Amino acid sequence: GPTGLFCADRLRHHFEVTVVDSKEYFEFTPSILRALADPPHLSRITFDYRKVLEKELGVEFVLGEVSSINTSVGPSPSAGGGAAAVA
């Protein structure tokens, strides 16, 4: 959601960031009812994660769900700090 996008944008300058979501797209849920009444409005409240994250922000996007996080992985050479592996 919006908080994940905000965090990815801020963290990408200091770390290698990967966003994982079970949907391919973002939707601004409070506006869904308006989109039902005005279908062209849907294009203004949704966007493809891959297009924005990978092409505009340079952040990797993975379609799926996180089942566990392995924090014992060593530091990432390019990030210059700790990294976590997602299983």
Buried (B, 14 or more C-beta within 10 A) or exposed (E): EEEBBEEBBEEBEEBBBBBEBEEEEBBBEEBEEBBEEEEEBBEEBBBEBBEBBBEEBEBBBBEEEEEEEEEEEEEBEEEEEEBEEBE
